[in-house]
Amino acid sequence: MKAYVIDVSKIEELQNLNDKDELENIFYRANSTIVNGEKVVLVRKNKNGASEKFDVITTQEDLEQFRKQVFKYIH
């Protein structure tokens, strides 16, 4: 298995759309990746369209904290 990459602009878009199901799918896949010993990499696209890594999540606890941050803004 390889690292799971999450584009945070996609997360923000899903937050705006209130798409809880797709967000849950992303976090389910991210959790599976961590359980299997790999990392979750958070990226953001720069002005040129290239993805830039800005954070790495390696534990379920850190992933759950990120998940809580994301869902905090969903009603």
NULO-241246 format. One record per atom (N, C-alpha, C): y, z, x; residue number from 1; residue in one letter; atom name. Coordinates in nm, 2 decimals. Atoms other than C-alpha are relative to their C-alpha. Layout:
% residues N
<rec><py>Y</py><pz>Z</pz><px>X</px><k>NUM</k><r>a</r><a>CA</a></rec>
...
This chain:
% residues 75
<rec><py>-0.12</py><pz>0.00</pz><px>0.08</px><k>1</k><r>m</r><a>N</a></rec>
<rec><py>0.00</py><pz>0.00</pz><px>0.00</px><k>1</k><r>m</r><a>CA</a></rec>
<rec><py>0.12</py><pz>0.00</pz><px>0.09</px><k>1</k><r>m</r><a>C</a></rec>
<rec><py>-0.12</py><pz>0.00</pz><px>-0.08</px><k>2</k><r>k</r><a>N</a></rec>
<rec><py>0.35</py><pz>-0.06</pz><px>0.12</px><k>2</k><r>k</r><a>CA</a></rec>
<rec><py>0.12</py><pz>0.08</pz><px>-0.07</px><k>2</k><r>k</r><a>C</a></rec>
<rec><py>-0.11</py><pz>-0.07</pz><px>0.06</px><k>3</k><r>a</r><a>N</a></rec>
<rec><py>0.69</py><pz>0.10</pz><px>0.06</px><k>3</k><r>a</r><a>CA</a></rec>
<rec><py>0.05</py><pz>-0.06</pz><px>-0.13</px><k>3</k><r>a</r><a>C</a></rec>
<rec><py>-0.06</py><pz>0.05</pz><px>0.13</px><k>4</k><r>y</r><a>N</a></rec>
<rec><py>0.84</py><pz>0.07</pz><px>-0.29</px><k>4</k><r>y</r><a>CA</a></rec>
<rec><py>0.15</py><pz>0.00</pz><px>0.01</px><k>4</k><r>y</r><a>C</a></rec>
<rec><py>-0.14</py><pz>0.02</pz><px>-0.02</px><k>5</k><r>v</r><a>N</a></rec>
<rec><py>1.19</py><pz>-0.06</pz><px>-0.29</px><k>5</k><r>v</r><a>CA</a></rec>
<rec><py>0.07</py><pz>0.01</pz><px>-0.14</px><k>5</k><r>v</r><a>C</a></rec>
<rec><py>-0.07</py><pz>-0.01</pz><px>0.13</px><k>6</k><r>i</r><a>N</a></rec>
<rec><py>1.43</py><pz>0.04</pz><px>-0.57</px><k>6</k><r>i</r><a>CA</a></rec>
<rec><py>0.15</py><pz>-0.04</pz><px>0.03</px><k>6</k><r>i</r><a>C</a></rec>
<rec><py>-0.14</py><pz>0.05</pz><px>-0.01</px><k>7</k><r>d</r><a>N</a></rec>
<rec><py>1.76</py><pz>-0.15</pz><px>-0.60</px><k>7</k><r>d</r><a>CA</a></rec>
<rec><py>0.08</py><pz>0.09</pz><px>-0.10</px><k>7</k><r>d</r><a>C</a></rec>
<rec><py>-0.07</py><pz>-0.09</pz><px>0.08</px><k>8</k><r>v</r><a>N</a></rec>
<rec><py>2.00</py><pz>0.11</pz><px>-0.73</px><k>8</k><r>v</r><a>CA</a></rec>
<rec><py>0.10</py><pz>-0.07</pz><px>-0.10</px><k>8</k><r>v</r><a>C</a></rec>
<rec><py>-0.08</py><pz>0.07</pz><px>0.10</px><k>9</k><r>s</r><a>N</a></rec>
<rec><py>2.22</py><pz>-0.15</pz><px>-0.90</px><k>9</k><r>s</r><a>CA</a></rec>
<rec><py>-0.08</py><pz>-0.03</pz><px>-0.12</px><k>9</k><r>s</r><a>C</a></rec>
<rec><py>0.09</py><pz>0.02</pz><px>0.11</px><k>10</k><r>k</r><a>N</a></rec>
<rec><py>1.92</py><pz>-0.22</pz><px>-1.12</px><k>10</k><r>k</r><a>CA</a></rec>
<rec><py>-0.02</py><pz>0.13</pz><px>-0.08</px><k>10</k><r>k</r><a>C</a></rec>
<rec><py>0.01</py><pz>-0.13</pz><px>0.07</px><k>11</k><r>i</r><a>N</a></rec>
<rec><py>1.89</py><pz>0.15</pz><px>-1.20</px><k>11</k><r>i</r><a>CA</a></rec>
<rec><py>0.13</py><pz>0.02</pz><px>-0.08</px><k>11</k><r>i</r><a>C</a></rec>
<rec><py>-0.13</py><pz>-0.02</pz><px>0.07</px><k>12</k><r>e</r><a>N</a></rec>
<rec><py>2.26</py><pz>0.16</pz><px>-1.29</px><k>12</k><r>e</r><a>CA</a></rec>
<rec><py>0.01</py><pz>-0.10</pz><px>-0.13</px><k>12</k><r>e</r><a>C</a></rec>
<rec><py>0.01</py><pz>0.09</pz><px>0.12</px><k>13</k><r>e</r><a>N</a></rec>
<rec><py>2.21</py><pz>-0.15</pz><px>-1.52</px><k>13</k><r>e</r><a>CA</a></rec>
<rec><py>-0.08</py><pz>0.05</pz><px>-0.11</px><k>13</k><r>e</r><a>C</a></rec>
<rec><py>0.09</py><pz>-0.05</pz><px>0.10</px><k>14</k><r>l</r><a>N</a></rec>
<rec><py>1.92</py><pz>0.01</pz><px>-1.69</px><k>14</k><r>l</r><a>CA</a></rec>
<rec><py>0.06</py><pz>0.13</pz><px>-0.07</px><k>14</k><r>l</r><a>C</a></rec>
<rec><py>-0.07</py><pz>-0.12</pz><px>0.06</px><k>15</k><r>q</r><a>N</a></rec>
<rec><py>2.12</py><pz>0.33</pz><px>-1.74</px><k>15</k><r>q</r><a>CA</a></rec>
<rec><py>0.10</py><pz>-0.05</pz><px>-0.11</px><k>15</k><r>q</r><a>C</a></rec>
<rec><py>-0.10</py><pz>0.05</pz><px>0.10</px><k>16</k><r>n</r><a>N</a></rec>
<rec><py>2.40</py><pz>0.13</pz><px>-1.91</px><k>16</k><r>n</r><a>CA</a></rec>
<rec><py>-0.07</py><pz>-0.05</pz><px>-0.12</px><k>16</k><r>n</r><a>C</a></rec>
<rec><py>0.07</py><pz>0.06</pz><px>0.11</px><k>17</k><r>l</r><a>N</a></rec>
<rec><py>2.14</py><pz>-0.04</pz><px>-2.13</px><k>17</k><r>l</r><a>CA</a></rec>
<rec><py>-0.08</py><pz>0.11</pz><px>-0.08</px><k>17</k><r>l</r><a>C</a></rec>
<rec><py>0.08</py><pz>-0.11</pz><px>0.06</px><k>18</k><r>n</r><a>N</a></rec>
<rec><py>1.98</py><pz>0.30</pz><px>-2.21</px><k>18</k><r>n</r><a>CA</a></rec>
<rec><py>-0.15</py><pz>-0.04</pz><px>-0.01</px><k>18</k><r>n</r><a>C</a></rec>
<rec><py>0.14</py><pz>0.05</pz><px>0.00</px><k>19</k><r>d</r><a>N</a></rec>
<rec><py>1.64</py><pz>0.14</pz><px>-2.12</px><k>19</k><r>d</r><a>CA</a></rec>
<rec><py>-0.09</py><pz>0.10</pz><px>0.07</px><k>19</k><r>d</r><a>C</a></rec>
<rec><py>0.08</py><pz>-0.11</pz><px>-0.05</px><k>20</k><r>k</r><a>N</a></rec>
<rec><py>1.44</py><pz>0.46</pz><px>-2.07</px><k>20</k><r>k</r><a>CA</a></rec>
<rec><py>-0.14</py><pz>-0.05</pz><px>0.04</px><k>20</k><r>k</r><a>C</a></rec>
<rec><py>0.14</py><pz>0.05</pz><px>-0.03</px><k>21</k><r>d</r><a>N</a></rec>
<rec><py>1.10</py><pz>0.27</pz><px>-2.08</px><k>21</k><r>d</r><a>CA</a></rec>
<rec><py>0.00</py><pz>-0.06</pz><px>0.14</px><k>21</k><r>d</r><a>C</a></rec>
<rec><py>0.01</py><pz>0.07</pz><px>-0.13</px><k>22</k><r>e</r><a>N</a></rec>
<rec><py>1.18</py><pz>0.05</pz><px>-1.79</px><k>22</k><r>e</r><a>CA</a></rec>
<rec><py>0.03</py><pz>0.10</pz><px>0.12</px><k>22</k><r>e</r><a>C</a></rec>
<rec><py>-0.03</py><pz>-0.10</pz><px>-0.10</px><k>23</k><r>l</r><a>N</a></rec>
<rec><py>1.33</py><pz>0.34</pz><px>-1.59</px><k>23</k><r>l</r><a>CA</a></rec>
<rec><py>-0.12</py><pz>0.09</pz><px>0.02</px><k>23</k><r>l</r><a>C</a></rec>
<rec><py>0.13</py><pz>-0.08</pz><px>-0.01</px><k>24</k><r>e</r><a>N</a></rec>
<rec><py>1.01</py><pz>0.54</pz><px>-1.66</px><k>24</k><r>e</r><a>CA</a></rec>
<rec><py>-0.10</py><pz>-0.08</pz><px>0.08</px><k>24</k><r>e</r><a>C</a></rec>
<rec><py>0.09</py><pz>0.09</pz><px>-0.08</px><k>25</k><r>n</r><a>N</a></rec>
<rec><py>0.81</py><pz>0.24</pz><px>-1.53</px><k>25</k><r>n</r><a>CA</a></rec>
<rec><py>0.03</py><pz>0.00</pz><px>0.15</px><k>25</k><r>n</r><a>C</a></rec>
<rec><py>-0.04</py><pz>0.00</pz><px>-0.14</px><k>26</k><r>i</r><a>N</a></rec>
<rec><py>1.01</py><pz>0.23</pz><px>-1.21</px><k>26</k><r>i</r><a>CA</a></rec>
<rec><py>-0.04</py><pz>0.13</pz><px>0.07</px><k>26</k><r>i</r><a>C</a></rec>
<rec><py>0.03</py><pz>-0.13</pz><px>-0.06</px><k>27</k><r>f</r><a>N</a></rec>
<rec><py>0.97</py><pz>0.61</pz><px>-1.15</px><k>27</k><r>f</r><a>CA</a></rec>
<rec><py>-0.16</py><pz>0.02</pz><px>0.01</px><k>27</k><r>f</r><a>C</a></rec>
<rec><py>0.15</py><pz>-0.01</pz><px>-0.01</px><k>28</k><r>y</r><a>N</a></rec>
<rec><py>0.59</py><pz>0.58</pz><px>-1.23</px><k>28</k><r>y</r><a>CA</a></rec>
<rec><py>-0.05</py><pz>-0.07</pz><px>0.12</px><k>28</k><r>y</r><a>C</a></rec>
<rec><py>0.04</py><pz>0.08</pz><px>-0.12</px><k>29</k><r>r</r><a>N</a></rec>
<rec><py>0.55</py><pz>0.31</pz><px>-0.97</px><k>29</k><r>r</r><a>CA</a></rec>
<rec><py>0.04</py><pz>0.07</pz><px>0.13</px><k>29</k><r>r</r><a>C</a></rec>
<rec><py>-0.05</py><pz>-0.07</pz><px>-0.12</px><k>30</k><r>a</r><a>N</a></rec>
<rec><py>0.76</py><pz>0.51</pz><px>-0.72</px><k>30</k><r>a</r><a>CA</a></rec>
<rec><py>-0.09</py><pz>0.12</pz><px>0.03</px><k>30</k><r>a</r><a>C</a></rec>
<rec><py>0.09</py><pz>-0.12</pz><px>-0.02</px><k>31</k><r>n</r><a>N</a></rec>
<rec><py>0.55</py><pz>0.82</pz><px>-0.78</px><k>31</k><r>n</r><a>CA</a></rec>
<rec><py>-0.14</py><pz>-0.04</pz><px>0.05</px><k>31</k><r>n</r><a>C</a></rec>
<rec><py>0.13</py><pz>0.05</pz><px>-0.05</px><k>32</k><r>s</r><a>N</a></rec>
<rec><py>0.23</py><pz>0.63</pz><px>-0.73</px><k>32</k><r>s</r><a>CA</a></rec>
<rec><py>0.00</py><pz>-0.04</pz><px>0.15</px><k>32</k><r>s</r><a>C</a></rec>
<rec><py>-0.01</py><pz>0.03</pz><px>-0.14</px><k>33</k><r>t</r><a>N</a></rec>
<rec><py>0.36</py><pz>0.50</pz><px>-0.40</px><k>33</k><r>t</r><a>CA</a></rec>
<rec><py>0.00</py><pz>0.12</pz><px>0.09</px><k>33</k><r>t</r><a>C</a></rec>
<rec><py>0.00</py><pz>-0.13</pz><px>-0.08</px><k>34</k><r>i</r><a>N</a></rec>
<rec><py>0.44</py><pz>0.85</pz><px>-0.28</px><k>34</k><r>i</r><a>CA</a></rec>
<rec><py>-0.13</py><pz>0.07</pz><px>0.01</px><k>34</k><r>i</r><a>C</a></rec>
<rec><py>0.13</py><pz>-0.06</pz><px>0.01</px><k>35</k><r>v</r><a>N</a></rec>
<rec><py>0.11</py><pz>0.98</pz><px>-0.39</px><k>35</k><r>v</r><a>CA</a></rec>
<rec><py>-0.10</py><pz>-0.07</pz><px>0.10</px><k>35</k><r>v</r><a>C</a></rec>
<rec><py>0.09</py><pz>0.07</pz><px>-0.09</px><k>36</k><r>n</r><a>N</a></rec>
<rec><py>-0.06</py><pz>0.71</pz><px>-0.19</px><k>36</k><r>n</r><a>CA</a></rec>
<rec><py>0.05</py><pz>0.00</pz><px>0.15</px><k>36</k><r>n</r><a>C</a></rec>
<rec><py>-0.04</py><pz>-0.03</pz><px>-0.14</px><k>37</k><r>g</r><a>N</a></rec>
<rec><py>0.13</py><pz>0.82</pz><px>0.13</px><k>37</k><r>g</r><a>CA</a></rec>
<rec><py>0.11</py><pz>-0.10</pz><px>0.05</px><k>37</k><r>g</r><a>C</a></rec>
<rec><py>-0.11</py><pz>0.09</pz><px>-0.05</px><k>38</k><r>e</r><a>N</a></rec>
<rec><py>0.41</py><pz>0.56</pz><px>0.14</px><k>38</k><r>e</r><a>CA</a></rec>
<rec><py>0.13</py><pz>0.05</pz><px>-0.05</px><k>38</k><r>e</r><a>C</a></rec>
<rec><py>-0.14</py><pz>-0.04</pz><px>0.03</px><k>39</k><r>k</r><a>N</a></rec>
<rec><py>0.79</py><pz>0.58</pz><px>0.10</px><k>39</k><r>k</r><a>CA</a></rec>
<rec><py>0.06</py><pz>-0.08</pz><px>-0.11</px><k>39</k><r>k</r><a>C</a></rec>
<rec><py>-0.08</py><pz>0.08</pz><px>0.10</px><k>40</k><r>v</r><a>N</a></rec>
<rec><py>1.03</py><pz>0.48</pz><px>-0.17</px><k>40</k><r>v</r><a>CA</a></rec>
<rec><py>0.14</py><pz>-0.02</pz><px>0.07</px><k>40</k><r>v</r><a>C</a></rec>
<rec><py>-0.12</py><pz>0.04</pz><px>-0.07</px><k>41</k><r>v</r><a>N</a></rec>
<rec><py>1.33</py><pz>0.30</pz><px>-0.02</px><k>41</k><r>v</r><a>CA</a></rec>
<rec><py>0.11</py><pz>-0.04</pz><px>-0.11</px><k>41</k><r>v</r><a>C</a></rec>
<rec><py>-0.11</py><pz>0.03</pz><px>0.09</px><k>42</k><r>l</r><a>N</a></rec>
<rec><py>1.66</py><pz>0.30</pz><px>-0.21</px><k>42</k><r>l</r><a>CA</a></rec>
<rec><py>0.10</py><pz>-0.10</pz><px>0.08</px><k>42</k><r>l</r><a>C</a></rec>
<rec><py>-0.08</py><pz>0.10</pz><px>-0.06</px><k>43</k><r>v</r><a>N</a></rec>
<rec><py>1.87</py><pz>-0.01</pz><px>-0.14</px><k>43</k><r>v</r><a>CA</a></rec>
<rec><py>0.12</py><pz>-0.03</pz><px>-0.10</px><k>43</k><r>v</r><a>C</a></rec>
<rec><py>-0.11</py><pz>0.05</pz><px>0.08</px><k>44</k><r>r</r><a>N</a></rec>
<rec><py>2.20</py><pz>-0.15</pz><px>-0.26</px><k>44</k><r>r</r><a>CA</a></rec>
<rec><py>0.04</py><pz>-0.13</pz><px>0.06</px><k>44</k><r>r</r><a>C</a></rec>
<rec><py>-0.04</py><pz>0.13</pz><px>-0.05</px><k>45</k><r>k</r><a>N</a></rec>
<rec><py>2.31</py><pz>-0.51</pz><px>-0.23</px><k>45</k><r>k</r><a>CA</a></rec>
<rec><py>0.15</py><pz>0.01</pz><px>0.05</px><k>45</k><r>k</r><a>C</a></rec>
<rec><py>-0.14</py><pz>0.00</pz><px>-0.05</px><k>46</k><r>n</r><a>N</a></rec>
<rec><py>2.62</py><pz>-0.57</pz><px>-0.01</px><k>46</k><r>n</r><a>CA</a></rec>
<rec><py>0.07</py><pz>-0.13</pz><px>-0.05</px><k>46</k><r>n</r><a>C</a></rec>
<rec><py>-0.08</py><pz>0.11</pz><px>0.05</px><k>47</k><r>k</r><a>N</a></rec>
<rec><py>2.89</py><pz>-0.83</pz><px>-0.06</px><k>47</k><r>k</r><a>CA</a></rec>
<rec><py>-0.06</py><pz>-0.14</pz><px>0.02</px><k>47</k><r>k</r><a>C</a></rec>
<rec><py>0.07</py><pz>0.13</pz><px>-0.03</px><k>48</k><r>n</r><a>N</a></rec>
<rec><py>2.68</py><pz>-1.10</pz><px>0.10</px><k>48</k><r>n</r><a>CA</a></rec>
<rec><py>-0.13</py><pz>-0.02</pz><px>-0.07</px><k>48</k><r>n</r><a>C</a></rec>
<rec><py>0.12</py><pz>0.01</pz><px>0.08</px><k>49</k><r>g</r><a>N</a></rec>
<rec><py>2.39</py><pz>-1.03</pz><px>-0.13</px><k>49</k><r>g</r><a>CA</a></rec>
<rec><py>-0.12</py><pz>0.05</pz><px>0.07</px><k>49</k><r>g</r><a>C</a></rec>
<rec><py>0.11</py><pz>-0.06</pz><px>-0.07</px><k>50</k><r>a</r><a>N</a></rec>
<rec><py>2.17</py><pz>-0.87</pz><px>0.13</px><k>50</k><r>a</r><a>CA</a></rec>
<rec><py>-0.02</py><pz>0.14</pz><px>-0.04</px><k>50</k><r>a</r><a>C</a></rec>
<rec><py>0.03</py><pz>-0.14</pz><px>0.03</px><k>51</k><r>s</r><a>N</a></rec>
<rec><py>2.00</py><pz>-0.55</pz><px>0.06</px><k>51</k><r>s</r><a>CA</a></rec>
<rec><py>0.01</py><pz>0.09</pz><px>0.12</px><k>51</k><r>s</r><a>C</a></rec>
<rec><py>-0.02</py><pz>-0.10</pz><px>-0.10</px><k>52</k><r>e</r><a>N</a></rec>
<rec><py>2.10</py><pz>-0.25</pz><px>0.26</px><k>52</k><r>e</r><a>CA</a></rec>
<rec><py>-0.07</py><pz>0.13</pz><px>-0.04</px><k>52</k><r>e</r><a>C</a></rec>
<rec><py>0.06</py><pz>-0.13</pz><px>0.03</px><k>53</k><r>k</r><a>N</a></rec>
<rec><py>1.88</py><pz>0.06</pz><px>0.28</px><k>53</k><r>k</r><a>CA</a></rec>
<rec><py>0.10</py><pz>0.11</pz><px>0.02</px><k>53</k><r>k</r><a>C</a></rec>
<rec><py>-0.09</py><pz>-0.11</pz><px>-0.02</px><k>54</k><r>f</r><a>N</a></rec>
<rec><py>2.07</py><pz>0.38</pz><px>0.23</px><k>54</k><r>f</r><a>CA</a></rec>
<rec><py>-0.07</py><pz>0.13</pz><px>-0.02</px><k>54</k><r>f</r><a>C</a></rec>
<rec><py>0.07</py><pz>-0.13</pz><px>0.01</px><k>55</k><r>d</r><a>N</a></rec>
<rec><py>1.81</py><pz>0.64</pz><px>0.15</px><k>55</k><r>d</r><a>CA</a></rec>
<rec><py>-0.15</py><pz>-0.03</pz><px>-0.01</px><k>55</k><r>d</r><a>C</a></rec>
<rec><py>0.15</py><pz>0.01</pz><px>0.00</px><k>56</k><r>v</r><a>N</a></rec>
<rec><py>1.43</py><pz>0.70</pz><px>0.18</px><k>56</k><r>v</r><a>CA</a></rec>
<rec><py>-0.05</py><pz>0.13</pz><px>-0.07</px><k>56</k><r>v</r><a>C</a></rec>
<rec><py>0.06</py><pz>-0.12</pz><px>0.07</px><k>57</k><r>i</r><a>N</a></rec>
<rec><py>1.23</py><pz>0.93</pz><px>-0.05</px><k>57</k><r>i</r><a>CA</a></rec>
<rec><py>-0.14</py><pz>0.00</pz><px>0.04</px><k>57</k><r>i</r><a>C</a></rec>
<rec><py>0.13</py><pz>-0.01</pz><px>-0.05</px><k>58</k><r>t</r><a>N</a></rec>
<rec><py>0.91</py><pz>1.06</pz><px>0.08</px><k>58</k><r>t</r><a>CA</a></rec>
<rec><py>-0.09</py><pz>0.11</pz><px>-0.07</px><k>58</k><r>t</r><a>C</a></rec>
<rec><py>0.07</py><pz>-0.10</pz><px>0.07</px><k>59</k><r>t</r><a>N</a></rec>
<rec><py>0.82</py><pz>1.35</pz><px>-0.15</px><k>59</k><r>t</r><a>CA</a></rec>
<rec><py>0.01</py><pz>-0.01</pz><px>-0.15</px><k>59</k><r>t</r><a>C</a></rec>
<rec><py>-0.01</py><pz>0.00</pz><px>0.15</px><k>60</k><r>q</r><a>N</a></rec>
<rec><py>0.75</py><pz>1.39</pz><px>-0.52</px><k>60</k><r>q</r><a>CA</a></rec>
<rec><py>0.11</py><pz>0.09</pz><px>-0.04</px><k>60</k><r>q</r><a>C</a></rec>
<rec><py>-0.11</py><pz>-0.09</pz><px>0.04</px><k>61</k><r>e</r><a>N</a></rec>
<rec><py>1.00</py><pz>1.67</pz><px>-0.53</px><k>61</k><r>e</r><a>CA</a></rec>
<rec><py>0.14</py><pz>-0.07</pz><px>0.01</px><k>61</k><r>e</r><a>C</a></rec>
<rec><py>-0.12</py><pz>0.07</pz><px>-0.02</px><k>62</k><r>d</r><a>N</a></rec>
<rec><py>1.28</py><pz>1.45</pz><px>-0.39</px><k>62</k><r>d</r><a>CA</a></rec>
<rec><py>0.01</py><pz>-0.12</pz><px>-0.11</px><k>62</k><r>d</r><a>C</a></rec>
<rec><py>0.00</py><pz>0.10</pz><px>0.10</px><k>63</k><r>l</r><a>N</a></rec>
<rec><py>1.18</py><pz>1.17</pz><px>-0.63</px><k>63</k><r>l</r><a>CA</a></rec>
<rec><py>0.03</py><pz>0.06</pz><px>-0.14</px><k>63</k><r>l</r><a>C</a></rec>
<rec><py>-0.03</py><pz>-0.07</pz><px>0.13</px><k>64</k><r>e</r><a>N</a></rec>
<rec><py>1.19</py><pz>1.41</pz><px>-0.93</px><k>64</k><r>e</r><a>CA</a></rec>
<rec><py>0.15</py><pz>0.03</pz><px>0.00</px><k>64</k><r>e</r><a>C</a></rec>
<rec><py>-0.14</py><pz>-0.03</pz><px>0.00</px><k>65</k><r>q</r><a>N</a></rec>
<rec><py>1.54</py><pz>1.51</pz><px>-0.82</px><k>65</k><r>q</r><a>CA</a></rec>
<rec><py>0.08</py><pz>-0.12</pz><px>-0.03</px><k>65</k><r>q</r><a>C</a></rec>
<rec><py>-0.07</py><pz>0.13</pz><px>0.02</px><k>66</k><r>f</r><a>N</a></rec>
<rec><py>1.65</py><pz>1.15</pz><px>-0.81</px><k>66</k><r>f</r><a>CA</a></rec>
<rec><py>-0.01</py><pz>-0.04</pz><px>-0.14</px><k>66</k><r>f</r><a>C</a></rec>
<rec><py>0.03</py><pz>0.04</pz><px>0.14</px><k>67</k><r>r</r><a>N</a></rec>
<rec><py>1.49</py><pz>1.09</pz><px>-1.15</px><k>67</k><r>r</r><a>CA</a></rec>
<rec><py>0.09</py><pz>0.08</pz><px>-0.09</px><k>67</k><r>r</r><a>C</a></rec>
<rec><py>-0.09</py><pz>-0.08</pz><px>0.08</px><k>68</k><r>k</r><a>N</a></rec>
<rec><py>1.68</py><pz>1.38</pz><px>-1.30</px><k>68</k><r>k</r><a>CA</a></rec>
<rec><py>0.14</py><pz>-0.04</pz><px>0.01</px><k>68</k><r>k</r><a>C</a></rec>
<rec><py>-0.13</py><pz>0.05</pz><px>-0.02</px><k>69</k><r>q</r><a>N</a></rec>
<rec><py>2.00</py><pz>1.25</pz><px>-1.16</px><k>69</k><r>q</r><a>CA</a></rec>
<rec><py>0.02</py><pz>-0.13</pz><px>-0.09</px><k>69</k><r>q</r><a>C</a></rec>
<rec><py>-0.01</py><pz>0.12</pz><px>0.08</px><k>70</k><r>v</r><a>N</a></rec>
<rec><py>1.93</py><pz>0.91</pz><px>-1.32</px><k>70</k><r>v</r><a>CA</a></rec>
<rec><py>0.00</py><pz>0.03</pz><px>-0.15</px><k>70</k><r>v</r><a>C</a></rec>
<rec><py>0.01</py><pz>-0.02</pz><px>0.14</px><k>71</k><r>f</r><a>N</a></rec>
<rec><py>1.83</py><pz>1.04</pz><px>-1.66</px><k>71</k><r>f</r><a>CA</a></rec>
<rec><py>0.11</py><pz>0.10</pz><px>-0.05</px><k>71</k><r>f</r><a>C</a></rec>
<rec><py>-0.11</py><pz>-0.09</pz><px>0.04</px><k>72</k><r>k</r><a>N</a></rec>
<rec><py>2.12</py><pz>1.29</pz><px>-1.67</px><k>72</k><r>k</r><a>CA</a></rec>
<rec><py>0.11</py><pz>-0.08</pz><px>-0.08</px><k>72</k><r>k</r><a>C</a></rec>
<rec><py>-0.10</py><pz>0.08</pz><px>0.06</px><k>73</k><r>y</r><a>N</a></rec>
<rec><py>2.34</py><pz>1.00</pz><px>-1.78</px><k>73</k><r>y</r><a>CA</a></rec>
<rec><py>-0.04</py><pz>-0.08</pz><px>-0.12</px><k>73</k><r>y</r><a>C</a></rec>
<rec><py>0.06</py><pz>0.07</pz><px>0.11</px><k>74</k><r>i</r><a>N</a></rec>
<rec><py>2.11</py><pz>0.87</pz><px>-2.05</px><k>74</k><r>i</r><a>CA</a></rec>
<rec><py>0.00</py><pz>0.09</pz><px>-0.12</px><k>74</k><r>i</r><a>C</a></rec>
<rec><py>0.00</py><pz>-0.08</pz><px>0.12</px><k>75</k><r>h</r><a>N</a></rec>
<rec><py>2.15</py><pz>0.99</pz><px>-2.41</px><k>75</k><r>h</r><a>CA</a></rec>
<rec><py>-0.11</py><pz>-0.04</pz><px>-0.09</px><k>75</k><r>h</r><a>C</a></rec>
